[in-house]
Amino acid sequence: MNPATHSGRARRIGGLIRKETLQILRDPSAMVIAGILPLLLLFLFGYGVSLDLRQVALCLVVEQPNAETGSLAASFANSRYFTLESGRDRRQCDADLVAGRLKGVVVVAADFAARASRGDAAPIQVIVDGSDPNTAGLVQNYIQGVFGNWLRQQQIASAAPAPAQVSLVPRLWYNPSIESRNFLLPGLVVVIMALIGTLLTALVVAREWERGTMEALMSTPIGIAELLIGKLVPYFVLGMAAMAISVATAVFVFAVPYRGSVAALLLVSSVFLASMLALGLLISTLARNQFVASQIALIGAFLPAFLLSGLIFEISSMPLPIRLLTNLLPARYFVPAMQTLFLVGDVGAVLVPSTLSMAAIAAVLFAATARNTRTRLD
Amino acid sequence: MWQRIAHLIRKELLAVWRDRKSRMVLIGPPLLQLVVFSFAITQEVRNLDIAVLNQDLGVDSRELVARFAASPYFRTVGALRGMAEIGPALDSRDVIAVVQIGSDFSRSLAAGNAAPVQILLDGRRSNAAQIVQGYALTIVDSFNADLSERHGHKPPARSLVARAWFNPNLESLWSTVPSLMVILTMLVGVIVTALSVARERELGTFEQLLVSPLRPIEILIGKTVPALIIGLGEGTAILLAAVLAFRVPFTGSLPLLYAGMVLYLAAVIGVGLFISSLVATQQQAVLGAFTFMAPAMLLSGFATPVENMPDWLQMLTLGDPARFFLVIVKGIFLKDMPASEVAQSLWPMLLIAVATLSGATWFFRRRLQ
């Protein structure tokens, strides 16, 4: 290669990069999606989206109060998980359960004390709202927990000989205080980068196709590789900047620990961003229409990054075809990688396979884009 | 006047329908999303791998390990050989939990003392980890019950009997599919409206509309009604799929559901129009739509319950139409919610719809003058 063509190439790419950068800086919507939306999402997730139940509205119906049911009611009232409402008649509580004002109803039947003192089975009825299965399961567990504690206290008070028991001592590694933001915020960075990498790129390039300026670019001496590089570099920088802002906000505002190295963060996130940019380019070349491109980008990048990446819903619990499908999604590798970097550190066993998988996906997507761009022009 | 509007509506519907790609985007992806996300969005926890480190040599510990191995909740239950293996097993995400039984486990039990068993969980997946902890607790509880029976203790008389109303087996699908109706109709309603005006602006045909005899309010109606029709069509398709394909029970009143859907769509279309009155290009319209939809989705209670949010954020959710439609959809599908309760969520949506539509009209007029 002689120096003249080399400098020509550098100049061409440089010119493209400058043009794209100016376009980003002049269009406020690009800055909104790269700056404001990530912060909005981070703050919503950091403050609002929480899987930790608080103040579960519970109705305790005691049909015939006495000393024993009084101590049970006190146990529920003292639990920090519940806001308790008590009544004698369960019909009002049932209606509130239908309305969604209550998450659960606990009914102590009139003959509870009599049956218990006789040694007969004395069940306490618990009804939870199954229309939200996850919360229902957690509420059941919490009620079971309060009841179990109460039972143990009663046993100690009655001084009956307690049988030898196995006790389970749980310890949550990496996130001992069970803050859901500690694992949601690292995952949210993934969603934000997917959004910038794919949606923004897909829209920008689709517009060029729509307006015919892409053909104009193609008729210049610029090569396909140069064109792709020139288009992508500014969005790559924008994506990495959004990543840096998000990570900094997570660490400094929300006090999520970061235990990995900066080098690993940069490496893994650039590979992920490259795969997202490649996806955005591919979508825009296939769609060539901003409406279609935006819809495909939402479906192909944003929603999977949110729902199929293991961020909120466990991948291992999904049915087999969907589990296989997730293997094709870069976000599915990046979410555990980010959570590991934040909460554990540089764990090669997680980071190396994730990075390689994302790099492979990115390579396939770039190859497909280059092929498509070329054939489309013929 | 009505005829002019009818023509405009027809033109709008044709514009979406004639373009093969737009047509496919309106039909294919929502159905695909419905299927994929319905099955993917499950908060049940299955097929997880755990490991056991048993340092005890007695019979009791072996029986406890056998119970873990026999549990249907875990896919594999591996055995670790030493404390040094615990860290790498959890760090690499090979297992979500390690159950560790100390060397004096059997001795403590035989002596009538409490015998602790440690369970170490992967906090990167706190939610799943807590559910695994619940499963482990169930296994230990049943082990304890059998143990005390063997030692001649009577089972305790007082017990809890839990039942879930509306969804006895706590099927995730029953809650997810109706929720997706809320999300997907919002997606369609906002995007179709926001983009249709922006596209005309970008192509320059919007000026042609303005010089036509149509008044601004007529143009607005002409943009609102097609989006409403498309949104209702989308919602109906999801409703049919939910009942016929996913077998989600439908217990409530169909007219009430549609009343909710119309108000909900009106509210989100108002937002779409509002966005389109602010933007100049389709790109800005999509990004603007997105800036509204992402928080609206998060605050609706779809992914995590509204009650878990701090109070100031709960106040903010009162402006989110998706929050109210979610209550209606779930209530009508699963709970046979009475009309009086549905109305409690209908009127806030009505207020929001009036606010967004009149706000959009005002902005539109101002931009046109």
Boltz contact constraints between the chains, C-beta under 6 A:
constraints:
  - contact:
      token1: [A, 29]
      token2: [B, 283]
      max_distance: 6.0
  - contact:
      token1: [A, 29]
      token2: [B, 284]
      max_distance: 6.0
  - contact:
      token1: [A, 29]
      token2: [B, 287]
      max_distance: 6.0
  - contact:
      token1: [A, 33]
      token2: [B, 287]
      max_distance: 6.0
  - contact:
      token1: [A, 37]
      token2: [B, 291]
      max_distance: 6.0
  - contact:
      token1: [A, 44]
      token2: [B, 295]
      max_distance: 6.0
  - contact:
      token1: [A, 44]
      token2: [B, 298]
      max_distance: 6.0
  - contact:
      token1: [A, 47]
      token2: [B, 310]
      max_distance: 6.0
  - contact:
      token1: [A, 48]
      token2: [B, 309]
      max_distance: 6.0
  - contact:
      token1: [A, 48]
      token2: [B, 313]
      max_distance: 6.0
  - contact:
      token1: [A, 49]
      token2: [B, 298]
      max_distance: 6.0
  - contact:
      token1: [A, 49]
      token2: [B, 304]
      max_distance: 6.0
  - contact:
      token1: [A, 50]
      token2: [B, 304]
      max_distance: 6.0
  - contact:
      token1: [A, 50]
      token2: [B, 308]
      max_distance: 6.0
  - contact:
      token1: [A, 51]
      token2: [B, 127]
      max_distance: 6.0
  - contact:
      token1: [A, 51]
      token2: [B, 304]
      max_distance: 6.0
  - contact:
      token1: [A, 54]
      token2: [B, 308]
      max_distance: 6.0
  - contact:
      token1: [A, 98]
      token2: [B, 335]
      max_distance: 6.0
  - contact:
      token1: [A, 99]
      token2: [B, 341]
      max_distance: 6.0
  - contact:
      token1: [A, 100]
      token2: [B, 327]
      max_distance: 6.0
  - contact:
      token1: [A, 116]
      token2: [B, 157]
      max_distance: 6.0
  - contact:
      token1: [A, 116]
      token2: [B, 158]
      max_distance: 6.0
  - contact:
      token1: [A, 119]
      token2: [B, 157]
      max_distance: 6.0
  - contact:
      token1: [A, 122]
      token2: [B, 157]
      max_distance: 6.0
  - contact:
      token1: [A, 122]
      token2: [B, 158]
      max_distance: 6.0
  - contact:
      token1: [A, 123]
      token2: [B, 159]
      max_distance: 6.0
  - contact:
      token1: [A, 123]
      token2: [B, 161]
      max_distance: 6.0
  - contact:
      token1: [A, 124]
      token2: [B, 160]
      max_distance: 6.0
  - contact:
      token1: [A, 125]
      token2: [B, 161]
      max_distance: 6.0
  - contact:
      token1: [A, 126]
      token2: [B, 160]
      max_distance: 6.0
  - contact:
      token1: [A, 126]
      token2: [B, 162]
      max_distance: 6.0
  - contact:
      token1: [A, 127]
      token2: [B, 163]
      max_distance: 6.0
  - contact:
      token1: [A, 127]
      token2: [B, 165]
      max_distance: 6.0
  - contact:
      token1: [A, 128]
      token2: [B, 164]
      max_distance: 6.0
  - contact:
      token1: [A, 130]
      token2: [B, 164]
      max_distance: 6.0
  - contact:
      token1: [A, 130]
      token2: [B, 165]
      max_distance: 6.0
  - contact:
      token1: [A, 130]
      token2: [B, 166]
      max_distance: 6.0
  - contact:
      token1: [A, 130]
      token2: [B, 167]
      max_distance: 6.0
  - contact:
      token1: [A, 130]
      token2: [B, 170]
      max_distance: 6.0
  - contact:
      token1: [A, 131]
      token2: [B, 166]
      max_distance: 6.0
  - contact:
      token1: [A, 131]
      token2: [B, 167]
      max_distance: 6.0
  - contact:
      token1: [A, 131]
      token2: [B, 175]
      max_distance: 6.0
  - contact:
      token1: [A, 131]
      token2: [B, 330]
      max_distance: 6.0
  - contact:
      token1: [A, 131]
      token2: [B, 334]
      max_distance: 6.0
  - contact:
      token1: [A, 132]
      token2: [B, 175]
      max_distance: 6.0
  - contact:
      token1: [A, 133]
      token2: [B, 170]
      max_distance: 6.0
  - contact:
      token1: [A, 133]
      token2: [B, 172]
      max_distance: 6.0
  - contact:
      token1: [A, 133]
      token2: [B, 175]
      max_distance: 6.0
  - contact:
      token1: [A, 134]
      token2: [B, 43]
      max_distance: 6.0
  - contact:
      token1: [A, 135]
      token2: [B, 305]
      max_distance: 6.0
  - contact:
      token1: [A, 136]
      token2: [B, 164]
      max_distance: 6.0
  - contact:
      token1: [A, 136]
      token2: [B, 170]
      max_distance: 6.0
  - contact:
      token1: [A, 140]
      token2: [B, 162]
      max_distance: 6.0
  - contact:
      token1: [A, 141]
      token2: [B, 134]
      max_distance: 6.0
  - contact:
      token1: [A, 147]
      token2: [B, 160]
      max_distance: 6.0
  - contact:
      token1: [A, 163]
      token2: [B, 148]
      max_distance: 6.0
  - contact:
      token1: [A, 163]
      token2: [B, 151]
      max_distance: 6.0
  - contact:
      token1: [A, 163]
      token2: [B, 153]
      max_distance: 6.0
  - contact:
      token1: [A, 164]
      token2: [B, 109]
      max_distance: 6.0
  - contact:
      token1: [A, 164]
      token2: [B, 112]
      max_distance: 6.0
  - contact:
      token1: [A, 165]
      token2: [B, 114]
      max_distance: 6.0
  - contact:
      token1: [A, 165]
      token2: [B, 144]
      max_distance: 6.0
  - contact:
      token1: [A, 166]
      token2: [B, 115]
      max_distance: 6.0
  - contact:
      token1: [A, 166]
      token2: [B, 117]
      max_distance: 6.0
  - contact:
      token1: [A, 166]
      token2: [B, 140]
      max_distance: 6.0
  - contact:
      token1: [A, 166]
      token2: [B, 144]
      max_distance: 6.0
  - contact:
      token1: [A, 167]
      token2: [B, 114]
      max_distance: 6.0
  - contact:
      token1: [A, 167]
      token2: [B, 116]
      max_distance: 6.0
  - contact:
      token1: [A, 168]
      token2: [B, 117]
      max_distance: 6.0
  - contact:
      token1: [A, 168]
      token2: [B, 119]
      max_distance: 6.0
  - contact:
      token1: [A, 168]
      token2: [B, 136]
      max_distance: 6.0
  - contact:
      token1: [A, 168]
      token2: [B, 137]
      max_distance: 6.0
  - contact:
      token1: [A, 168]
      token2: [B, 140]
      max_distance: 6.0
  - contact:
      token1: [A, 169]
      token2: [B, 116]
      max_distance: 6.0
  - contact:
      token1: [A, 169]
      token2: [B, 118]
      max_distance: 6.0
  - contact:
      token1: [A, 170]
      token2: [B, 119]
      max_distance: 6.0
  - contact:
      token1: [A, 170]
      token2: [B, 133]
      max_distance: 6.0
  - contact:
      token1: [A, 171]
      token2: [B, 120]
      max_distance: 6.0
  - contact:
      token1: [A, 172]
      token2: [B, 121]
      max_distance: 6.0
  - contact:
      token1: [A, 172]
      token2: [B, 123]
      max_distance: 6.0
  - contact:
      token1: [A, 173]
      token2: [B, 90]
      max_distance: 6.0
  - contact:
      token1: [A, 173]
      token2: [B, 120]
      max_distance: 6.0
  - contact:
      token1: [A, 173]
      token2: [B, 123]
      max_distance: 6.0
  - contact:
      token1: [A, 174]
      token2: [B, 123]
      max_distance: 6.0
  - contact:
      token1: [A, 174]
      token2: [B, 124]
      max_distance: 6.0
  - contact:
      token1: [A, 175]
      token2: [B, 123]
      max_distance: 6.0
  - contact:
      token1: [A, 175]
      token2: [B, 126]
      max_distance: 6.0
  - contact:
      token1: [A, 178]
      token2: [B, 126]
      max_distance: 6.0
  - contact:
      token1: [A, 183]
      token2: [B, 124]
      max_distance: 6.0
  - contact:
      token1: [A, 183]
      token2: [B, 126]
      max_distance: 6.0
  - contact:
      token1: [A, 203]
      token2: [B, 283]
      max_distance: 6.0
  - contact:
      token1: [A, 289]
      token2: [B, 21]
      max_distance: 6.0
  - contact:
      token1: [A, 290]
      token2: [B, 282]
      max_distance: 6.0
  - contact:
      token1: [A, 291]
      token2: [B, 22]
      max_distance: 6.0
  - contact:
      token1: [A, 291]
      token2: [B, 195]
      max_distance: 6.0
  - contact:
      token1: [A, 292]
      token2: [B, 21]
      max_distance: 6.0
  - contact:
      token1: [A, 292]
      token2: [B, 25]
      max_distance: 6.0
  - contact:
      token1: [A, 294]
      token2: [B, 286]
      max_distance: 6.0
  - contact:
      token1: [A, 295]
      token2: [B, 25]
      max_distance: 6.0
  - contact:
      token1: [A, 299]
      token2: [B, 29]
      max_distance: 6.0
  - contact:
      token1: [A, 307]
      token2: [B, 37]
      max_distance: 6.0
  - contact:
      token1: [A, 307]
      token2: [B, 40]
      max_distance: 6.0
  - contact:
      token1: [A, 308]
      token2: [B, 40]
      max_distance: 6.0
  - contact:
      token1: [A, 312]
      token2: [B, 303]
      max_distance: 6.0
  - contact:
      token1: [A, 313]
      token2: [B, 41]
      max_distance: 6.0
  - contact:
      token1: [A, 314]
      token2: [B, 45]
      max_distance: 6.0
  - contact:
      token1: [A, 314]
      token2: [B, 128]
      max_distance: 6.0
  - contact:
      token1: [A, 316]
      token2: [B, 47]
      max_distance: 6.0
  - contact:
      token1: [A, 316]
      token2: [B, 48]
      max_distance: 6.0
  - contact:
      token1: [A, 317]
      token2: [B, 42]
      max_distance: 6.0
  - contact:
      token1: [A, 317]
      token2: [B, 44]
      max_distance: 6.0
  - contact:
      token1: [A, 317]
      token2: [B, 45]
      max_distance: 6.0
  - contact:
      token1: [A, 317]
      token2: [B, 46]
      max_distance: 6.0
  - contact:
      token1: [A, 318]
      token2: [B, 40]
      max_distance: 6.0
  - contact:
      token1: [A, 319]
      token2: [B, 39]
      max_distance: 6.0
  - contact:
      token1: [A, 322]
      token2: [B, 39]
      max_distance: 6.0
  - contact:
      token1: [A, 322]
      token2: [B, 40]
      max_distance: 6.0
  - contact:
      token1: [A, 339]
      token2: [B, 124]
      max_distance: 6.0
  - contact:
      token1: [A, 343]
      token2: [B, 124]
      max_distance: 6.0
  - contact:
      token1: [A, 344]
      token2: [B, 91]
      max_distance: 6.0
  - contact:
      token1: [A, 347]
      token2: [B, 91]
      max_distance: 6.0
  - contact:
      token1: [A, 349]
      token2: [B, 92]
      max_distance: 6.0
  - contact:
      token1: [A, 350]
      token2: [B, 92]
      max_distance: 6.0
  - contact:
      token1: [A, 350]
      token2: [B, 93]
      max_distance: 6.0
